[in-house]
Structures are given as structure tokens and as C-alpha cells.
């Protein structure tokens, strides 16, 4: 289903008129009509307002009837499996994960130092 069709289906499923949705998200009715007809692509801001209006996520609008992928649950994985999954990330995400781990380890070492040397 195309994005415009998904947006239209959401509105129709709620029994709303185009002008009602347009007013609720701050668009002119003619512009909203063009979005539903796929004459204009909605901006991220418009998608965000639609998602908030319907109480869903932008991803739910884009993949309205599709089965969304499930998230990976790291706590059920062995350490080796966790490392294998991290290795599959792109370089930017891998760097972010390593920075988070580094920050957490630094915090833990600082707390241990504080407990041993200052808090006595």
C-alpha cells in the first residue's frame, strides 16, 4: 500500500473528513487532499503530526498493514551472540555502541574509585 493510501485509510477508519484531519494537524484542506491523492509527498513534520493525531508512530503510517520486524532482545543472547550482532552494525552505530559501553565502564570505575578512596 502506498503512503498516500495509508494516510487515507487511517482517516477513513476513524470516520473523519479530510478537512477535520487537516485542521487538526495545521494544514489547509487542499494541501491535505493532495497528500491523500499522492500529488504531494508529506513532510516529516506532517507525518509526525499525523502520527501524534492518530496516536501511532510514523513507522506505523508508512507500514500500515505490514508486519513490523521485531526488535532484537539482547538479554536472551550469550555474550558471544551479542558481540556478533554488534559486529553486524554499520560503522556509525558500532561506534555509538562502543562509546556507550566505554562511558558506562568509565562511570563504574569512577564509582569504585570514589567508594574506595573518598566515601570511607
DRENKE-499393 format. One record per residue (C-alpha): residue number from 1; residue in one letter; chain; x, y, z. Coordinates in pm, 1 decimal, decimal comma. Example, Ala and Ser with C-alpha at 12.3 -4.5 7.8 and 13.67 -1.06 7.14 Angstrom:
REM DRENKE-499393
   n res chain       c1       c2       c3
   1   A     A   1230,0   -450,0    780,0
   2   S     A   1367,0   -106,0    714,0
***
This chain:
REM DRENKE-499393
   n res chain       c1       c2       c3
   1   X     A      0,0      0,0      0,0
   2   X     A    134,0    345,1    -87,7
   3   X     A    189,6    610,6    177,1
   4   X     A    -98,0    822,7     45,7
   5   X     A   -328,6    520,3     66,4
   6   X     A   -218,1    453,4    423,2
   7   X     A   -290,8    812,9    524,8
   8   X     A   -633,4    796,3    362,1
   9   X     A   -712,6    460,7    524,1
  10   X     A   -625,0    593,8    869,8
  11   X     A   -863,8    885,2    821,8
  12   X     A  -1144,0    671,6    681,4
  13   X     A  -1106,9    409,5    956,7
  14   X     A  -1169,4    686,5   1210,8
  15   X     A  -1467,7    817,3   1013,0
  16   X     A  -1311,8   1160,3    971,2
  17   X     A  -1334,4   1412,0    690,4
  18   X     A  -1023,8   1542,2    518,1
  19   X     A  -1091,9   1893,4    645,1
  20   X     A  -1111,1   1765,2   1004,5
  21   X     A   -771,4   1597,8    986,2
  22   X     A   -622,6   1894,4    800,3
  23   X     A   -742,8   2134,9   1070,4
  24   X     A   -614,9   1909,5   1348,6
  25   X     A   -262,9   1895,8   1204,6
  26   X     A   -247,7   2254,4   1080,6
  27   X     A   -274,7   2208,2    704,6
  28   X     A   -501,8   2365,4    450,1
  29   X     A   -764,8   2115,2    333,1
  30   X     A   -648,8   2146,0    -29,4
  31   X     A   -293,6   2056,4     67,4
  32   X     A   -409,1   1759,9    274,8
  33   X     A   -621,4   1643,2    -20,4
  34   X     A   -310,8   1647,4   -241,2
  35   X     A   -127,4   1430,6     13,3
  36   X     A   -403,9   1169,0      7,8
  37   X     A   -405,9   1174,4   -372,7
  38   X     A    -25,1   1129,2   -380,7
  39   X     A     18,6   1458,2   -566,3
  40   X     A    237,2   1588,8   -281,2
  41   X     A    465,5   1391,6    -51,3
  42   X     A    405,3   1471,8    315,0
  43   X     A    695,5   1624,5    504,5
  44   X     A    842,6   1451,6    807,2
  45   X     A    679,3   1723,7   1017,2
  46   X     A    340,2   1642,7    864,9
  47   X     A    392,7   1269,6    919,2
  48   X     A    489,6   1341,0   1278,6
  49   X     A    172,0   1546,2   1331,5
  50   X     A    -39,6   1272,1   1172,5
  51   X     A    123,9   1009,3   1393,2
  52   X     A     58,2   1218,0   1704,4
  53   X     A   -300,5   1283,0   1592,8
  54   X     A   -371,1    910,4   1545,8
  55   X     A   -165,1    803,8   1848,5
  56   X     A     74,7    590,8   1644,4
  57   X     A    430,0    617,3   1512,7
  58   X     A    545,0    739,5   1173,2
  59   X     A    660,1    383,3   1107,3
  60   X     A    303,0    265,0   1164,3
  61   X     A    182,5    511,0    899,8
  62   X     A    445,2    402,5    647,9
  63   X     A    394,2     29,9    715,1
  64   X     A     24,4     38,5    797,0
  65   X     A    -69,4   -320,9    717,5
  66   X     A    277,9   -471,1    712,1
  67   X     A    417,3   -690,4    980,8
  68   X     A    682,1   -483,7   1154,7
  69   X     A   1013,1   -650,9   1234,9
  70   X     A   1059,4   -746,0   1595,2
  71   X     A   1340,9   -595,9   1794,2
  72   X     A   1642,9   -798,6   1894,7
  73   X     A   1637,1   -882,7   2264,4
  74   X     A   1999,2   -876,4   2379,4
  75   X     A   1932,7  -1008,1   2731,1
  76   X     A   1842,3  -1350,9   2592,2
  77   X     A   2167,1  -1377,6   2397,6
  78   X     A   2505,5  -1507,1   2507,8
  79   X     A   2794,0  -1262,4   2520,0
  80   X     A   2934,6  -1411,9   2200,9
  81   X     A   2599,4  -1367,9   2023,5
  82   X     A   2575,0  -1009,0   2146,0
  83   X     A   2919,9   -933,2   2004,2
  84   X     A   2826,4  -1099,8   1673,8
  85   X     A   2514,2   -881,9   1646,6
  86   X     A   2709,0   -566,6   1729,1
  87   X     A   2964,7   -657,3   1461,2
  88   X     A   2683,1   -658,7   1202,3
  89   X     A   2600,2   -292,3   1267,3
  90   X     A   2716,1    -17,0   1035,5
  91   X     A   3031,1    168,2   1146,9
  92   X     A   2845,6    468,7   1291,7
  93   X     A   2612,8    251,5   1502,5
  94   X     A   2902,5     27,7   1610,1
  95   X     A   3093,0    336,7   1723,3
  96   X     A   2787,6    460,1   1915,3
  97   X     A   2750,8    125,8   2096,6
  98   X     A   3121,5    122,7   2184,0
  99   X     A   3102,5    481,8   2312,6
 100   X     A   2807,8    388,1   2535,2
 101   X     A   2995,7     87,2   2671,7
 102   X     A   3308,8    297,8   2728,1
 103   X     A   3105,4    563,1   2911,7
 104   X     A   2941,7    302,9   3134,4
 105   X     A   3275,8    137,9   3217,9
 106   X     A   3432,4    476,3   3298,3
 107   X     A   3138,9    560,6   3524,5
 108   X     A   3170,7    226,4   3704,4
 109   X     A   3545,6    270,4   3757,4
 110   X     A   3490,0    622,4   3891,1
 111   X     A   3226,2    495,9   4135,1
 112   X     A   3457,9    217,9   4254,3
 113   X     A   3743,5    467,4   4299,7
 114   X     A   3513,1    702,9   4488,8
 115   X     A   3392,6    422,7   4718,9
 116   X     A   3746,7    304,6   4792,6
 117   X     A   3914,8    642,1   4834,2
 118   X     A   3664,8    910,1   4923,9
 119   X     A   3349,7    765,0   5079,2
 120   X     A   3526,8    595,1   5371,9
***
